[in-house]
Amino acid sequence: MNVAAIAVGVGALCLASIEGPQAVPAPSFTGPVLVVAPGFTNRVAALEVMRTVDLPFTMDEGSGSRSDGRDWPKAGSYKTLVLVPGFPLDTEDAPERDLSRISGLISQAKKANASILLLHLGSARTRGSSRGSRIDDSNLLAARSAGYIVVAGDGNKDGFFTAQAAARGIPLETVGGLPDAGEAVMKLFKVRPRMSPGSVGAMLPPFSTARTPDRSTFDFASLRGRWLALHFWTAASREIARLGPYQAKYGDRVQFVGIAVDSYESQWKRTIDDLPANWRHVLNGTGHEDLAARFDVHVLPMRLLIDPSGKVVGRFAGNLGNSVIHQPNGRYEVIEPFFAKLDELFRRP
């Protein structure tokens, strides 16, 4: 996005006025839902929003030989098409390929009398046509087809979506961040939030596992009373090493637990040999030991921050919501919200 600039936090919903006498009633939104979110970062953001809503949905995979949208899965089965545009286009053929698929799905949705919702989860950095990326092609295509527009963050700072909504007389809603976007979706579909043990506000359930490096049983209840950071990762990426400096700074205040997902045991053990000794490590399993499924983890890395009472107080997917921190010397650094939260909680004076 660049959802990289969305601040993941709760903000007030703001419903923009509908301009012009040509305004039309907002469509009725019902499930099941097909979500189209081309681009990895868009997909992560869309999943993080939709997983908070008690609503049946399917993520469009965008694969197969018929990638122009003519393979609308079951013409009568989806009642709403959710478009998440503003995606970064990384390859030369991505613009035509992805735009063709979105256009085809829009056409099929209209034939099926499905409602169309535009959900823009990026920031101002996922707008425009910089570096030949043609990002606004997808925004414009979605805006000209949707019956309702929800924009999170500052993606409408220049009034692009306001102008599109006014021209067609459709409602536009602007929200602060991903949690607010989830609330907007709940309101539109008239459904309740969906909670899981990995949702912010949930309490850490009791569970234990012997899928540890030495096969000893690790009981998560033994960590109650101190801050806990669950880090879901894959050993193939070695991304977990990025937590090293924060372990060095705050290891006496928060217990880091790495949960390796989609990793071979041998590879996992080789990787954790190079990590700080006071980290706890678990290899994800199946059934009751499938911690990724239990905590509703669908993208890696995923980090959950849990307070001493056992409550999940933060959920951080990938590098969504990167914050720009300005330094006294006039420079700035980009820091992931998870690390910024640790600094906020534990930085020594």
Legacy VTK file of the C-alpha trace (Angstrom):
# vtk DataFile Version 3.0
C-alpha trace
ASCII
DATASET POLYDATA
POINTS 349 float
0.000 0.000 0.000
1.859 2.273 -0.378
-0.039 0.817 2.351
3.429 1.189 3.735
2.319 4.618 4.896
-0.953 3.651 6.523
-0.828 4.060 10.284
-2.557 0.999 11.706
-4.655 2.505 14.448
-8.252 3.220 15.325
-9.586 6.493 13.959
-12.979 8.045 13.534
-15.000 7.213 10.450
-15.817 10.221 8.340
-18.607 10.053 5.776
-18.030 12.539 3.002
-21.010 14.415 1.611
-22.418 13.296 -1.689
-22.027 16.103 -4.179
-24.385 17.040 -6.953
-28.080 16.503 -7.669
-27.293 13.317 -9.582
-26.522 11.400 -6.369
-27.981 7.888 -6.349
-28.839 5.633 -3.387
-26.024 3.495 -2.053
-26.232 -0.113 -3.239
-27.122 -2.971 -0.946
-24.113 -5.086 -0.031
-24.474 -8.750 0.883
-22.276 -11.823 0.886
-20.763 -14.010 -0.322
-18.005 -11.720 -1.554
-15.229 -12.028 -4.124
-12.232 -9.810 -3.280
-9.889 -8.756 -6.098
-6.593 -7.356 -4.795
-3.757 -7.585 -7.353
-0.282 -7.122 -5.904
1.159 -8.738 -2.781
0.825 -5.721 -0.492
-2.751 -5.043 -1.565
-3.614 -8.663 -0.932
-2.160 -8.554 2.568
-4.092 -5.389 3.413
-7.335 -6.751 1.952
-7.008 -9.969 3.944
-6.308 -8.022 7.140
-9.498 -6.004 6.603
-11.786 -8.836 5.507
-10.670 -11.219 8.259
-12.123 -8.848 10.856
-15.620 -9.075 9.357
-18.139 -11.872 9.926
-18.707 -12.281 6.213
-18.019 -15.127 3.757
-15.428 -14.036 1.215
-13.013 -15.492 -1.331
-9.775 -13.933 -2.515
-9.452 -13.986 -6.294
-6.235 -15.782 -7.164
-5.846 -14.153 -10.580
-4.371 -17.329 -12.012
-5.235 -19.747 -14.771
-5.273 -19.549 -18.526
-8.341 -17.349 -18.653
-7.028 -14.360 -16.736
-9.312 -11.767 -18.324
-12.110 -12.248 -15.799
-14.293 -14.514 -17.932
-13.792 -17.218 -15.327
-16.063 -15.480 -12.807
-16.241 -18.492 -10.494
-19.985 -19.124 -10.218
-21.980 -16.342 -11.798
-24.770 -16.435 -9.241
-22.793 -17.318 -6.132
-21.110 -13.962 -5.391
-23.322 -11.042 -4.492
-20.581 -8.432 -4.116
-17.305 -7.755 -5.907
-14.790 -5.882 -3.732
-12.081 -4.157 -5.759
-8.849 -3.216 -3.970
-6.962 -1.107 -6.552
-3.847 1.037 -6.340
-1.505 -1.915 -6.626
2.195 -1.608 -7.479
2.859 -3.079 -10.901
6.252 -4.735 -10.845
6.570 -6.339 -14.236
6.251 -5.082 -17.772
3.122 -7.078 -18.578
1.425 -6.546 -15.197
-0.595 -3.425 -16.141
-2.370 -4.997 -19.116
-2.746 -8.390 -17.450
-4.184 -7.157 -14.167
-6.317 -4.416 -15.682
-7.750 -6.903 -18.162
-8.670 -9.277 -15.357
-10.294 -6.541 -13.256
-12.242 -5.307 -16.275
-13.447 -8.813 -17.039
-14.542 -9.459 -13.461
-16.400 -6.140 -13.363
-18.254 -7.095 -16.538
-19.183 -10.499 -15.152
-20.232 -9.003 -11.800
-22.598 -6.625 -13.558
-24.099 -9.484 -15.574
-24.676 -11.312 -12.285
-26.284 -8.181 -10.764
-23.608 -8.142 -8.057
-22.820 -4.940 -6.180
-19.331 -3.453 -6.564
-17.384 -1.861 -3.716
-14.105 0.024 -4.177
-11.872 -0.375 -1.146
-8.680 1.680 -1.520
-6.285 0.710 1.268
-3.162 2.428 0.055
-1.828 5.872 0.780
-1.030 8.778 -1.481
2.054 6.782 -2.526
-0.198 4.217 -4.240
-1.664 6.888 -6.457
-0.528 8.379 -9.746
1.623 7.023 -12.555
5.145 7.361 -11.219
7.948 5.333 -12.798
5.578 4.152 -15.513
3.644 2.051 -13.012
0.243 3.352 -14.164
-1.193 2.798 -10.692
-4.108 5.180 -11.237
-5.303 3.120 -14.198
-6.596 0.564 -11.713
-7.995 3.256 -9.405
-9.875 4.894 -12.271
-11.233 1.595 -13.590
-12.547 0.661 -10.141
-13.954 4.132 -9.411
-15.908 4.156 -12.674
-17.521 0.828 -11.852
-18.162 0.873 -8.106
-21.392 1.828 -6.413
-19.604 2.915 -3.237
-16.041 4.020 -2.450
-14.134 3.594 0.813
-10.663 5.158 0.998
-8.311 4.495 3.923
-5.419 6.743 4.858
-4.478 9.701 2.676
-5.138 8.069 -0.685
-7.710 10.755 -1.475
-5.535 13.669 -0.383
-5.651 15.214 -3.852
-9.414 14.708 -4.215
-9.071 12.093 -6.966
-11.763 9.811 -5.545
-13.939 12.749 -4.496
-14.079 13.889 -8.116
-14.891 10.398 -9.369
-17.629 9.892 -6.774
-19.169 13.305 -7.466
-19.188 12.736 -11.216
-21.175 9.523 -10.783
-23.222 10.577 -7.759
-22.043 7.691 -5.581
-21.131 7.788 -1.881
-17.526 8.250 -0.770
-16.318 7.382 2.724
-12.845 8.178 4.056
-11.399 6.337 7.037
-8.212 6.502 9.055
-6.612 3.101 8.676
-7.113 -0.629 8.229
-9.167 -1.213 11.417
-11.434 1.668 10.378
-11.809 0.164 6.914
-12.983 -3.047 8.573
-15.573 -1.075 10.533
-16.769 0.593 7.325
-17.185 -2.808 5.655
-19.117 -4.108 8.684
-21.454 -1.131 8.492
-22.053 -1.517 4.759
-22.773 -5.240 5.000
-24.609 -4.898 8.339
-22.561 -7.666 9.968
-20.651 -8.061 13.202
-16.900 -8.327 13.738
-15.295 -11.733 13.524
-12.967 -12.529 16.388
-10.221 -15.123 16.587
-7.444 -15.710 19.138
-5.246 -13.582 16.862
-7.584 -10.572 16.843
-6.726 -7.419 18.736
-8.636 -7.549 22.014
-8.702 -11.360 22.212
-7.191 -13.225 25.137
-4.349 -15.674 24.564
-5.883 -19.170 24.805
-4.186 -21.894 26.849
-2.085 -24.198 24.719
1.241 -25.995 24.705
3.415 -27.779 22.162
6.413 -30.080 22.080
7.460 -28.902 18.622
10.503 -27.165 20.075
14.193 -27.577 19.162
14.835 -30.029 22.028
11.329 -31.576 21.954
10.555 -30.259 25.420
7.013 -29.039 26.088
6.537 -25.312 25.857
3.462 -24.030 27.711
2.492 -20.537 26.637
0.740 -20.006 29.973
4.187 -19.978 31.578
4.748 -16.563 29.974
1.701 -14.945 31.542
2.672 -11.875 33.513
5.119 -10.437 30.994
4.951 -8.944 27.526
5.004 -11.503 24.736
5.777 -11.072 21.012
4.720 -13.954 18.760
6.580 -13.826 15.460
5.211 -16.045 12.674
7.841 -16.463 9.971
9.436 -18.812 7.466
12.971 -20.043 7.977
13.647 -19.733 4.251
13.485 -15.933 4.459
15.698 -15.475 7.534
13.577 -12.363 8.107
13.460 -13.114 11.822
17.056 -11.906 12.191
15.720 -8.350 11.832
14.389 -8.611 15.367
17.909 -9.034 16.739
18.547 -5.380 17.655
15.183 -5.174 19.409
15.855 -8.366 21.319
19.113 -6.805 22.482
17.326 -3.638 23.598
14.173 -5.052 25.137
14.795 -8.756 25.768
14.455 -8.247 29.507
11.004 -6.686 29.063
9.383 -8.794 26.347
9.685 -12.487 25.501
10.123 -13.140 21.792
8.678 -16.402 20.472
9.397 -17.372 16.875
6.825 -19.681 15.283
8.185 -21.074 12.019
5.513 -21.714 9.380
6.053 -23.501 6.045
9.554 -24.516 7.112
11.457 -27.798 7.042
12.645 -28.877 10.475
16.283 -29.179 9.432
16.280 -25.746 7.814
14.504 -24.265 10.822
17.072 -25.656 13.257
19.992 -24.370 11.198
18.483 -20.898 11.093
17.675 -20.571 14.780
21.206 -21.628 15.740
22.288 -18.124 14.700
19.611 -16.327 16.729
19.720 -15.019 20.321
19.748 -17.793 22.891
16.940 -16.336 24.998
14.384 -16.478 22.200
11.843 -19.293 22.360
11.247 -21.235 19.157
8.367 -23.376 17.949
7.823 -25.192 14.652
4.240 -24.894 13.467
2.363 -28.167 13.301
-0.964 -29.564 12.162
-4.273 -30.132 13.871
-4.302 -28.685 17.382
-0.640 -27.665 16.908
-1.361 -25.543 13.836
-0.736 -22.230 15.554
-0.910 -20.258 12.298
-4.473 -21.450 11.731
-5.398 -20.880 15.366
-4.220 -17.273 15.254
-5.653 -16.634 11.780
-2.236 -16.021 10.219
-2.452 -15.843 6.436
0.698 -13.887 5.550
4.301 -13.989 6.725
5.761 -12.395 8.654
2.969 -11.774 11.145
3.645 -10.430 14.624
1.277 -10.425 17.579
1.992 -8.325 20.647
0.426 -9.608 23.862
0.340 -7.714 27.160
1.067 -9.227 30.607
-2.637 -10.008 31.156
-2.663 -12.196 28.049
-4.556 -9.783 25.782
-3.571 -9.271 22.147
-2.906 -5.534 21.868
-1.278 -5.411 18.438
-1.363 -7.329 15.179
1.257 -6.437 12.575
1.081 -8.010 9.108
4.189 -7.919 6.941
5.482 -4.391 6.737
2.054 -2.767 6.486
1.790 0.692 7.944
5.439 1.728 7.868
5.880 4.985 9.765
8.220 7.791 8.799
10.122 8.879 11.903
11.707 12.321 11.648
15.051 12.754 13.387
16.356 15.941 15.084
19.032 16.269 12.393
16.360 16.712 9.743
16.689 13.198 8.380
14.119 10.477 8.669
13.928 6.719 8.854
11.190 4.294 7.913
10.260 1.940 10.741
7.703 -0.838 10.845
4.785 -0.294 13.266
5.774 -3.364 15.293
9.202 -1.944 16.043
7.762 1.522 16.627
5.355 0.016 19.165
8.195 -1.705 21.013
10.058 1.606 21.171
6.940 3.322 22.474
6.432 0.714 25.192
9.959 -0.047 26.316
12.414 2.644 25.239
14.504 3.659 28.185
14.739 7.404 28.960
LINES 1 350
349 0 1 2 3 4 5 6 7 8 9 10 11 12 13 14 15 16 17 18 19 20 21 22 23 24 25 26 27 28 29 30 31 32 33 34 35 36 37 38 39 40 41 42 43 44 45 46 47 48 49 50 51 52 53 54 55 56 57 58 59 60 61 62 63 64 65 66 67 68 69 70 71 72 73 74 75 76 77 78 79 80 81 82 83 84 85 86 87 88 89 90 91 92 93 94 95 96 97 98 99 100 101 102 103 104 105 106 107 108 109 110 111 112 113 114 115 116 117 118 119 120 121 122 123 124 125 126 127 128 129 130 131 132 133 134 135 136 137 138 139 140 141 142 143 144 145 146 147 148 149 150 151 152 153 154 155 156 157 158 159 160 161 162 163 164 165 166 167 168 169 170 171 172 173 174 175 176 177 178 179 180 181 182 183 184 185 186 187 188 189 190 191 192 193 194 195 196 197 198 199 200 201 202 203 204 205 206 207 208 209 210 211 212 213 214 215 216 217 218 219 220 221 222 223 224 225 226 227 228 229 230 231 232 233 234 235 236 237 238 239 240 241 242 243 244 245 246 247 248 249 250 251 252 253 254 255 256 257 258 259 260 261 262 263 264 265 266 267 268 269 270 271 272 273 274 275 276 277 278 279 280 281 282 283 284 285 286 287 288 289 290 291 292 293 294 295 296 297 298 299 300 301 302 303 304 305 306 307 308 309 310 311 312 313 314 315 316 317 318 319 320 321 322 323 324 325 326 327 328 329 330 331 332 333 334 335 336 337 338 339 340 341 342 343 344 345 346 347 348
